Amino acid sequence: MSGACLACLRPSEAGHGGYHRACLRALFETDVVPAIDIELAKLHTVGLAMAGKTSLSGVQRKVSLGLSTERTTLQVSIAPGRFILKPRAETFAELPENELTTMRLAAEVGLEVPPCALVTLKDGSTAYIVRRFDRAADHKVHQEDFCQLAQKSPKEKYDGSAELCVRVVRRYASEPGIEMLKLYRQLVFAWWTGNGDMHLKNLSMLRDDDGLIRMTPAYDLISTRLHIPEDDLALPIGGKRGGVTRRTWRELADYAGIPRKAADRVLEDIAGRKDACTALIDRSPLSPPLREAYRALLEDRTAALVGHSPS
């Protein structure tokens, strides 16, 4: 990862702590990386203190952070902060590196993603940080995830399907045709990158300042296949969690009312970005074995996407 910006994973400039100035401004609204007054060993205590106030999912701990008044330090925020921090997990190595890499791949294939980066904690450990898009400077943005919109409890977040997601967008989106294409691209991308944890709470819609209801930027994207090699889709497509082919995606597009040409354009866009995404993986902070596994996964899934083989 030598010479790569710790936010966008493109070649970085000297003098900004390993980040582009523009990336720092997008994430922190400052030209300097804020100090982070947190140690990995103390996060368990922090999590207990924030019980009921911050969302913890699976093995990934999440801590709400806010910037100090002087914008020089990131601090734990009991009230909802502007940032979410995800430190290393004991169960699976390299989750922060995995998430940043997958989020950058998402941006590479045309998905909207919030500003995010890797940061270093006081003890030298790496963590993933992302700017919340459901918080504005002076108000909370109204957002509901697909679990809520489908009238399911959080415990039922895996009790759904791609088709249910289509019905949610069809019912709630102000401009269903536009938002359906966004959903379609995000679902294809999740499969393409081996994301077996794209459940109903990892998809959301928000009401923007103009009153329009639309898909949120993509978030919580990770390649679970890098850590669980046989992990299949959380939300089945046409009843299938594995063995997905180009035909599977075309059938979902038909169900969603997406014109065949528009659907094929999404599939071809993603497949056509394989080389650029492979180059991004090569610049990523992932270890060599995980880089190799990610490259092989994209090679396999791209072949399936263009109709050469099932995956």
N, C-alpha and C positions, 0 to 999 in steps of 0.2 A: 504494500500500500504506500510505499515511499513516494512522497511528493503529491499525494492525493488529498484534496480538501476533505475534512472530516464531516462535512455536511453533504456536499453534492457529489463527492468521489471523483471529481475532475481535477486535473493538475492545479495545484494551489500556488498562491503567491507567498513570498517570504514576508515576515513581519506581522502576521495576523494570527499567530498561534496555531498554524495548520489549517486555517479556514480562509476562504475568500471574504473580502470585506462585505460584498453584497450578500453573502450567505449569513454572516453575522447580523447584518442589519435586518434581514428578513426574519430571522429567528428571535433575536434579542433587542432589536432596534438600537443597537450600539455597535461601535467599531471594535470593541474590546470584549474578549471572552470573560463573562462574569465569573468570579470565584464561586465555588460550590462548597458550602460549609456542611458537607455530609460525608460520613464514612460508611462503607458497606456493612461493617460489623454492627453499627448502631441502627440500621434500617428496620430490624425486627421490632425494636422498641418504638421506633417512629410509627411503624405500621399499627402497633397496638394502640398507641395514643390517638391515631386517626381512625380507629375502627368505626365503621358506619359512615365515614366521611370520604373515603377514597375507595375506588373499585380495585379489588384484587382478583385476578383471573388466573386459574391454573397455577403453574409454578412461577409465573412472572409477577414479581411484586411491582406495585405502581405507587408512586408518591407524588402528591401535588406540590408544586413549587411556585414561588412568586419571586419577582425581582425586588430587591431593596429599593428604597426611595431614590438612592443615588445611582441605581442600575449597575452596581458594581458587584453584587453578590446575589446568588440564588439561594433562597431559604425555604425550608419546609413551611407550607401554608396550610393551616387548619381549615380556613375558608377555601373554597375552590380557587386555585391559583391559575395562572396563565399557561403553566407548563405541566407536563407529565414526565416523570423520570422513571425509567425502568433499568435497574441495575442488573448485574450478572446474577444468574440463578445457579444453584448448586447442582440441580438435576441434569440440566443440559448446558454444555459449554457454548459460548459464543452467541447467545440469543440477542444481545444488543447489536453485534456485528451483522447478524442474520437480518434483523429487522431493518436496520439502516440500508443494507444492500438491497433488500426486497422493495423497500419504499422507493429507492432510486431507480430500480428497474421499472416500477410502476410508472414513474414520471417519464421514463424513456419510451414507454409504449403509449403515452398519451393520457394517462390517468392524472387527475388533479390530486396532489398530495400536500399536506401542510408542511411548513418549514420544520426540519428535523436534523439531528446531528448526533455524533458521538461526543461525549464529554468525559473528562477524567475526574474522579472523586478525590477527596483528600488523601485516601490511602493508596492512590495510584491505580485503582480498578476502573474499568471502563463501564459506562452506562449510556443508554439511549435516551435522548430527550426530544420531545415533540411539543410544538406550540399548539395549544388548544384552539380549535376553530369555533367552539361553542361559547367562547368568552370574548366579548368586545371590551374596549377600555372602560365603558360606563354601563354595560348591561350584559345580561346573559342571552345568548342566541337560542331561540326555541328549537330544540332538536328532539327527535324521537327515533329510537332504533326500530328495526323491523320486528323485534320481539313485541314491543309495545304496540306497534301499528297492526300487528296480526293478532293482538289481544291475547298474547301468551305471557306466562310468567317467566322470569329470568331462568328458572330451572328447565324451561322448555326450549332453550335457545338452539338446541340441536334437533328439535322436533319440527322440521320444516323441509323445504325443497327449493330448488331453483324456480320451479313453477309458482310456489307460494310467493316468492320475492317478486316475480312478474306481476302477480295479482295485487300486491301491495303498491307497487309503482303505478299500476294502471288506475288504482282507486284514489290515490292521494296526490300524485304529482300534478302540478299546475299545467305542465307541458309534457304529457306522457310520452310522446314520441321521442323527444330529446332525452329525457331522463331514462327511458327504456334502453337506449343505446349506451348510456353511461353504465347502467347496471349490467348490461350484456358484456361490455368490455371488461368490467371488473370481475365478473364471474369467470370469463375465459382466462383472464390473467391469473386468478387464484389457482385455477387448475394447472395452467402452464407452468407456474412456479412451485407446484407441489404444496399448496397451502391447504392442509387438512383441518384447519381451524377457522374457516370462513363460515361462522354460524350467524344466526339471526341478530345477535347483538353487535356483530361487526359490520353491519350495514345500517345506515341511518339516512333520514331525510331531515331537512331543516327549512324553516321559514326565513327567507332573506329579508333585507331591509325594504324591498319593494313588495313584500307580502307574498312572493311566489314560493311555492313548496318545491324543493328540488333535492337531488341527491347531495349528500355531504362529500367533501374530499375523502379519498380512501384512507383508512387508518388500520392499525393493528395487523399489518401485512407481514407474514413470515413464512418461510419455506419449512414446514414441519417435516417434510421428507428428508431434509438434511440431518435430522435428529432421529426420526422414526421412519426408516426406509420404506415400510409397507403402508404408511398412512394414506388413507383414501379421503375422498371429499366428505366434508361434514354435511353438506346439503346435496342430496342426490339430484341428478338431472335425468329426467325420463325414467326414474326409478333406479338409476345406476350410480354407484359411488366410484366405480373403477371401470376400466375398459372403454373410456370415453374416446370418441372419434370425431372427425369433422362432421359426419352425419348427425351425431348427437347434438352438436352445436347448431346445425342447420334446423333440426327439429325444434330445438328450444326457441330459435328465432321465429319460426313459424308460429309457435304457441304465443310468443310475445307480440306478434303482429309486426315484426321488423321485416322490411322488404329484403328479399334474398340478396340483392346486390349490396345493400347496406351491411348486412350480416357478413357476407363474404369479405367486404372491405375491412371489417374489424379483424377477422381471422387472418387476412393477408397482411394487415398492418402489424399485428403482433408477431407473426411468423417472420416478416421482413426485418424486424428489429433484432433478430437473434444474434447476429454478429456484433452489433453495437452493445447489446446486453452482455454478451460473453466478454467483450473488452472491459465493460464496467466491472464485471465480476473479477477480472484479473487485477483491477486496481483496488478492489475492495479490501477491507480489513480482515476478511475471513482467512482462516488457516489454509495452507495448500490443499489438504485433503478435502475440506468442505468446498473450496473453489472448484476442484476437479469434479466433485459430486454434483455441484450446481450446474456446471457446464454440460455434464452428461445428461442431466435431467432436462435441460432446455433443448438439447439435441434430440432427445427421444420425444418430448412433447411437441416439438415443432414438426417432426415427421408425421405425427398423428394429426396435427392441425391441418397440414396440407394434403392429408389423405393417403399417406404412405403406409401407416401401420397404426393399430390401436395402442392406447397407453392407459 
